[in-house]
Amino acid sequence: MPRTTVNELLARARERFERLTSGEALAAVREGALLVDIRSEGRRAADGIVPQAVSVPRNVLEWRLDPESGAANPTLARPEARVIVMCDEGYQSSLAAATLQDLGFARATDVIGGFRAWKSAGLPVTGE
């Protein structure tokens, strides 16, 4: 089997959905979308948090969102929901959104530029 680079993997993931700017993500959240922040606790403590976001560490994301996992968060484990994933810069979140699509979250996407773009756009951040 030929080797795939991380850049190829990322490009394939991003072909699967329309990514959102931070402003578009905020508008979607206001319309009922779920914003899931997968940044580490340390990053959130150092940089601040998005008040509208639910924090789910990347290493447990699939288990918290998959309704069949046995460790699901009932608020998040809704495959019909529009789920928007946010990481620090918009790389991990693209791979995570593609994985969520594999789990049946057809409307999963991510934030272009991640938390850094959100904060740079002057959108709500607390605890900085």
C-alpha positions as CSV (number, residue, x, y, z in Angstrom):
1,M,0.0,0.0,0.0
2,P,1.4,3.4,-1.0
3,R,2.2,5.8,1.8
4,T,0.0,8.9,2.3
5,T,1.4,12.1,3.7
6,V,-0.3,14.1,6.3
7,N,-0.9,16.9,3.8
8,E,-2.6,14.5,1.5
9,L,-4.7,13.1,4.4
10,L,-5.6,16.7,5.4
11,A,-6.6,17.6,1.8
12,R,-8.8,14.5,1.4
13,A,-10.5,15.3,4.7
14,R,-11.2,18.9,3.7
15,E,-12.7,17.9,0.4
16,R,-15.5,16.2,2.3
17,F,-17.1,19.3,3.8
18,E,-17.4,23.1,3.5
19,R,-15.2,24.7,6.2
20,L,-16.5,27.7,8.0
21,T,-14.9,31.0,8.8
22,S,-15.1,32.0,12.5
23,G,-17.9,34.4,11.7
24,E,-19.8,31.8,9.9
25,A,-19.3,29.4,12.7
26,L,-20.6,31.9,15.2
27,A,-23.7,32.5,13.1
28,A,-24.3,28.7,12.8
29,V,-24.0,28.3,16.6
30,R,-26.6,31.1,17.0
31,E,-28.8,29.0,14.7
32,G,-28.3,25.8,16.9
33,A,-25.1,24.2,15.7
34,L,-22.8,22.6,18.3
35,L,-19.3,24.1,18.5
36,V,-16.9,21.6,19.9
37,D,-13.5,22.8,21.1
38,I,-10.9,20.0,21.0
39,R,-8.0,22.0,22.3
40,S,-6.1,20.7,25.3
41,E,-7.0,21.9,28.8
42,G,-3.6,23.6,28.8
43,R,-4.3,25.6,25.6
44,R,-7.7,26.6,26.8
45,A,-6.2,27.8,30.2
46,A,-3.4,29.7,28.4
47,D,-5.4,31.2,25.6
48,G,-9.0,31.4,26.8
49,I,-12.2,29.7,25.9
50,V,-15.1,30.3,23.5
51,P,-18.2,30.7,25.7
52,Q,-20.4,29.0,23.1
53,A,-18.2,25.9,22.8
54,V,-18.3,22.6,24.5
55,S,-14.9,21.3,25.4
56,V,-14.2,17.7,24.4
57,P,-10.5,16.7,24.4
58,R,-9.4,15.3,21.0
59,N,-8.5,12.0,22.4
60,V,-12.1,11.2,23.5
61,L,-14.1,13.1,20.8
62,E,-15.4,10.0,19.0
63,W,-16.4,8.3,22.2
64,R,-18.3,11.4,23.5
65,L,-20.2,11.9,20.2
66,D,-20.9,8.3,19.1
67,P,-24.3,7.4,20.6
68,E,-23.3,3.7,20.6
69,S,-19.9,4.1,22.4
70,G,-21.0,3.6,25.9
71,A,-19.3,6.9,26.9
72,A,-21.4,9.3,24.9
73,N,-22.4,12.8,26.0
74,P,-26.2,12.8,25.4
75,T,-26.0,16.6,24.5
76,L,-23.5,15.9,21.8
77,A,-24.3,12.4,20.6
78,R,-26.8,13.5,17.9
79,P,-25.7,12.5,14.4
80,E,-28.3,14.7,12.9
81,A,-26.8,17.8,14.5
82,R,-24.6,20.3,12.8
83,V,-21.3,19.9,14.6
84,I,-18.5,22.4,14.1
85,V,-15.1,21.3,15.4
86,M,-12.5,23.9,16.6
87,C,-8.8,23.3,17.4
88,D,-6.0,25.8,17.8
89,E,-5.2,26.5,14.1
90,G,-7.6,24.4,12.1
91,Y,-5.6,21.3,11.3
92,Q,-6.7,18.7,13.9
93,S,-10.2,19.9,13.6
94,S,-10.3,19.0,9.9
95,L,-9.2,15.5,10.5
96,A,-11.7,15.2,13.5
97,A,-14.6,16.5,11.4
98,A,-13.9,13.9,8.7
99,T,-13.8,11.2,11.4
100,L,-17.1,12.4,12.7
101,Q,-18.6,12.2,9.2
102,D,-17.4,8.6,9.2
103,L,-19.4,8.1,12.4
104,G,-22.6,9.4,10.7
105,F,-22.4,13.1,11.5
106,A,-23.0,14.2,7.9
107,R,-23.1,17.9,8.7
108,A,-19.7,17.9,10.6
109,T,-17.3,20.6,9.7
110,D,-14.6,22.8,11.2
111,V,-13.4,26.4,11.7
112,I,-10.8,27.7,9.2
113,G,-7.9,28.9,11.3
114,G,-9.3,27.5,14.5
115,F,-9.3,29.3,17.8
116,R,-6.6,31.7,16.6
117,A,-8.7,32.9,13.8
118,W,-11.7,33.2,16.1
119,K,-9.8,35.3,18.6
120,S,-8.2,37.4,15.8
121,A,-11.7,38.2,14.4
122,G,-12.6,39.7,17.8
123,L,-15.2,37.1,18.6
124,P,-16.1,36.2,22.2
125,V,-13.3,34.7,24.3
126,T,-13.2,34.5,28.1
127,G,-10.5,33.7,30.6
128,E,-7.6,35.1,28.6
